[in-house]
Amino acid sequence: MIKPTKLTDPKNCIIFNSYNILAFLKRKEKATYQETLKSQIDILGEEANDLFLLSLNFLFALGKINYVEELDSLELINETK
């Protein structure tokens, strides 16, 4: 289980990175992998590289995002379907 502690830096946390990815995809609905990574680097700096794939895996496992291989893009899965 992912549980933050009082010593956890929010910027270096999968949950925070996942939130930022979801917020970005809510604005765009579909974005390329590189666009999404660049948005995270703009927010968090180079540290975003370390947690980016882990955050994507977390969101994919929760069923929040989908990867479209043909377009190399990520899309937000609409929860109101």
Secondary structure, 3 states (H helix, E strand, C coil): CCCCCCCCCHHHCHHHHHHHHHHHHHHHCEEEHHHHHHHHHHHHHHHHHHHHHHHHHHHHHHCCEEEECCCCEEEECCCCC
